[in-house]
Amino acid sequence: MTKIMIVDDNRDIAETLKAIMEMENYETEVAYNGEEFLGKVDAVKPDLVLLDVMMPGLKTKDILTGLKEKGLEDLKIMLVSVVRFSDEEKKILKTEFNIKEYVTKPFDVTDLVNRVRNTLG
């Protein structure tokens, strides 16, 4: 079964994403901050990560750098955030950190599910 790891400090959003992904028959795991995510990611071995951009503690680039240090730089990641990045910033993130997709909050559920499916191939 395909595994999706959800990383979001907002428990309501994390649980909503979890419910949506489970309705689509994905196995899910949730982490509520970057430290927890980096501590779990090796054991979980997700096929895709839905990563919030603005969380307390580790910044997004620190989390992504931590993945590189663990040798997980090829892990598929979708950023899910209220933060709006410029096209140039998105290009840098996609190139430097293997970001596959960028979804803004609030998100349309159908659009999110379609993007997840497309990202997973």
Phi, psi and omega in degrees: 000141180289132182254134176238130177255129182253127181235107181203132180283343177275108185299324179297315179293317180300316181289326176295313178299319179300313180297317179299313182293323179290328175295335178268010177070030173263144172281138183233155173219143182241140169232141186259004174196171183296322180296315179298317178302308181297331178286333184260335193301324180297317182286323184286321182053060182288153174275337181206145176241130171260107191247120173292150182268319184252103178225155175292158180086228182299137175281162183305314180296327176294320178296313181294323175295321177300322176296318178300317181297331178276358182080021182251030183293344179270359178299131180286130183229135171245125175277134179234112189201159171278344180291133178258120178262150174288164177301322179295316178297318178299318180299316179297314180298318180295320182285312187282327188235015176062032176288124184269331187204159181224120182240131179265146174268144354290145184254154173274126186300315181298316178298315179301311181299317178297320179294321176298311179303312180297319180294322180283344177085000000 
